[in-house]
Amino acid sequence: MGFADILNYSGIAVFAATGALSASRKQMDIIGFLFLAVVTAVGGGTFRDLILGNLPVFWVVNPIYIMVCAGVAVLLFFTAHLLESRYVWLLWLDAIGLAAYCVIGAQKGLETSGSPTVAIVTGVLTAAFGGILRDLLTGEPSVLLRPEIYVTAALAGAGAYTALVQLDLSYALSAALGALVAFAIRGGALKFGWRLTGYRQRPGRHPDDIPSMRR
């Protein structure tokens, strides 16, 4: 098993764990655990493969990914209550998954298209889309709406990996450094509250306050 496989399976397992932890917070049954674990873990990669035209998608070609998700879901169904703060664990595991997936997505995009721009986009989508689906399905605050940095971390990690590959560094070193960049930024956002400056001009008006919208 090569470094790429280790990174891929690690990302799958970690994101599956965040889905299962979300299910535990909502006190779902075992089917809910399995569903959220699978959707969270393969959602981003599925979206990536559909965009790139890599069909059938990765987990259809290799069903072991689904088995890993199922194993993690069953394990956490019986053990999640042992974790002192499941939400904190969810956030940090999600940061690890994001770091792994932004590199995996960028590598797939670069391999398929040869375009650094496409690689960075697919890296971000792979890293963020599964978490967005998880939060949407469980009613948690979306990762896109939280104030601290999230997508930017995936963008930086995918960008760093892509740039290093263009400089002819080895895949393993480029992937490790790209993942480290993403995790450092996301981890710093969680630890220190790093965030980008928001839009500070006049907010949009409510439809009821717009004369043309009144009846």
C-alpha positions in Angstrom: 0.0 0.0 0.0 1.5 3.3 -1.1 1.4 6.7 0.6 -1.6 7.8 -1.6 -3.6 4.8 -0.5 -2.8 5.5 3.2 -3.9 9.1 2.8 -7.0 8.1 1.0 -8.2 5.5 3.5 -7.2 7.8 6.4 -9.4 10.6 5.0 -12.3 8.2 4.4 -12.1 6.8 8.0 -11.8 10.3 9.6 -14.6 11.8 7.7 -16.8 8.8 8.4 -16.1 9.3 12.0 -17.3 12.9 11.9 -20.5 11.7 10.2 -21.0 9.1 12.9 -20.3 11.6 15.7 -22.9 13.9 14.2 -25.4 11.0 14.3 -24.5 10.3 17.9 -25.3 13.9 18.8 -28.7 13.6 17.2 -29.2 10.2 18.9 -29.9 8.3 15.7 -30.1 4.6 15.2 -27.5 2.4 13.6 -28.9 3.1 10.1 -28.5 6.8 10.7 -24.9 6.3 11.8 -24.2 4.2 8.7 -25.9 6.7 6.4 -24.1 9.8 7.7 -20.8 8.1 7.9 -21.0 7.1 4.2 -22.4 10.3 2.9 -19.8 12.4 4.8 -16.9 10.2 3.8 -17.7 9.7 0.1 -19.7 12.8 -0.7 -16.8 15.1 -1.7 -15.0 12.4 -3.7 -18.2 11.5 -5.5 -18.9 15.1 -6.5 -15.3 15.4 -7.7 -15.4 12.2 -9.8 -18.7 13.3 -11.4 -17.2 16.7 -12.3 -14.1 15.1 -13.7 -16.0 12.4 -15.6 -14.2 9.6 -13.6 -17.0 7.0 -13.9 -17.9 4.8 -12.2 -17.0 6.9 -9.1 -14.2 5.7 -6.8 -16.3 3.8 -4.2 -18.1 1.8 -6.9 -14.7 0.7 -8.4 -13.4 -0.1 -4.9 -16.2 -1.0 -2.4 -13.7 -1.3 0.4 -14.2 2.4 1.0 -17.9 1.7 2.0 -16.8 -1.1 4.2 -14.4 1.2 6.0 -17.2 3.7 6.5 -19.5 1.0 7.9 -16.8 -0.3 10.3 -16.2 3.2 11.7 -19.9 3.8 12.0 -20.6 0.6 13.9 -17.6 1.2 16.2 -18.7 4.7 17.1 -22.3 3.5 17.6 -21.1 1.6 20.6 -18.3 3.9 21.8 -19.2 7.5 21.0 -20.6 8.0 24.5 -17.1 7.5 25.9 -15.8 10.7 24.3 -16.0 13.6 26.7 -16.9 16.3 24.1 -18.1 14.8 20.9 -18.4 18.2 19.1 -14.8 19.1 19.8 -13.7 15.7 18.5 -15.9 16.2 15.5 -14.3 19.5 14.7 -10.7 18.3 15.0 -11.3 15.0 13.1 -13.0 17.1 10.4 -9.8 19.2 10.3 -7.7 16.1 9.7 -10.1 14.8 7.1 -10.1 18.2 5.3 -6.3 18.2 5.3 -6.1 14.7 3.7 -9.0 15.3 1.2 -7.8 18.6 -0.2 -4.6 16.9 -1.3 -6.4 13.8 -2.6 -8.8 15.9 -4.5 -6.0 18.1 -6.0 -4.1 15.0 -7.0 -7.1 13.5 -8.8 -7.8 16.8 -10.5 -4.2 17.2 -11.7 -4.0 13.6 -12.8 -7.2 13.8 -14.8 -6.9 17.3 -16.3 -3.3 18.3 -16.0 -4.5 21.8 -15.0 -3.3 23.3 -11.7 -6.4 25.4 -11.5 -8.7 22.4 -11.9 -6.6 20.6 -9.3 -7.1 23.3 -6.7 -10.8 23.5 -7.4 -11.3 19.7 -7.1 -9.1 19.7 -3.9 -11.4 22.2 -2.3 -14.6 20.5 -3.4 -13.4 17.1 -2.2 -12.4 18.5 1.2 -15.5 20.6 1.9 -18.5 19.0 0.2 -18.9 16.0 2.5 -18.9 18.2 5.6 -21.4 20.5 4.0 -23.7 17.5 3.3 -23.2 16.2 6.9 -24.1 19.6 8.5 -27.1 20.0 6.2 -28.5 16.6 7.0 -28.1 17.0 10.8 -29.1 20.6 11.1 -25.7 21.6 12.5 -24.4 25.1 11.6 -22.9 24.8 8.1 -19.1 24.8 7.8 -19.6 27.5 5.2 -21.5 29.8 7.7 -19.2 29.4 10.6 -17.0 32.5 11.2 -13.7 30.7 11.5 -11.6 29.7 8.4 -12.6 26.4 6.7 -12.7 26.5 2.9 -9.6 28.8 2.9 -7.7 26.0 4.7 -8.6 23.5 2.0 -7.7 26.1 -0.7 -4.3 26.7 0.8 -3.6 23.0 1.2 -4.6 22.1 -2.3 -2.7 25.1 -3.7 0.5 24.2 -1.8 0.3 20.6 -3.0 -0.3 21.6 -6.6 2.6 24.2 -6.5 5.0 21.7 -5.0 4.1 19.1 -7.6 4.8 21.7 -10.3 8.2 22.1 -8.8 8.9 18.4 -9.3 8.8 17.4 -5.6 7.9 13.8 -4.9 4.2 13.0 -4.4 4.7 11.9 -0.8 6.5 15.1 0.2 4.1 17.4 -1.7 1.1 15.6 -0.2 2.5 15.7 3.3 3.4 19.4 3.1 0.0 20.3 1.5 -1.9 18.4 4.2 0.2 20.1 6.9 -0.6 23.5 5.5 -4.3 22.8 5.4 -4.3 21.3 8.9 -2.2 24.1 10.4 -4.6 26.8 9.1 -7.7 25.0 10.1 -6.3 24.0 13.4 -5.2 27.6 14.0 -8.7 28.7 13.2 -10.2 26.3 15.8 -7.6 27.1 18.4 -7.2 30.8 18.0 -10.4 31.8 16.2 -8.7 32.9 13.0 -11.2 34.2 10.4 -11.3 36.3 7.3 -12.6 39.9 7.4 -16.3 39.8 6.7 -18.3 42.2 4.5 -18.7 45.4 6.5 -20.8 47.6 4.3 -24.6 48.1 4.7 -26.2 44.6 4.9 -28.9 43.7 2.4 -32.4 44.9 3.3 -35.3 42.6 4.2 -37.7 42.2 1.3 -40.5 43.9 3.3 -38.4 47.0 3.5 -38.1 47.4 -0.3 -40.9 49.5 -1.7 -41.1 47.6 -5.0 -41.6 44.3 -3.0 -44.6 45.6 -1.0 -48.1 44.8 -2.2 
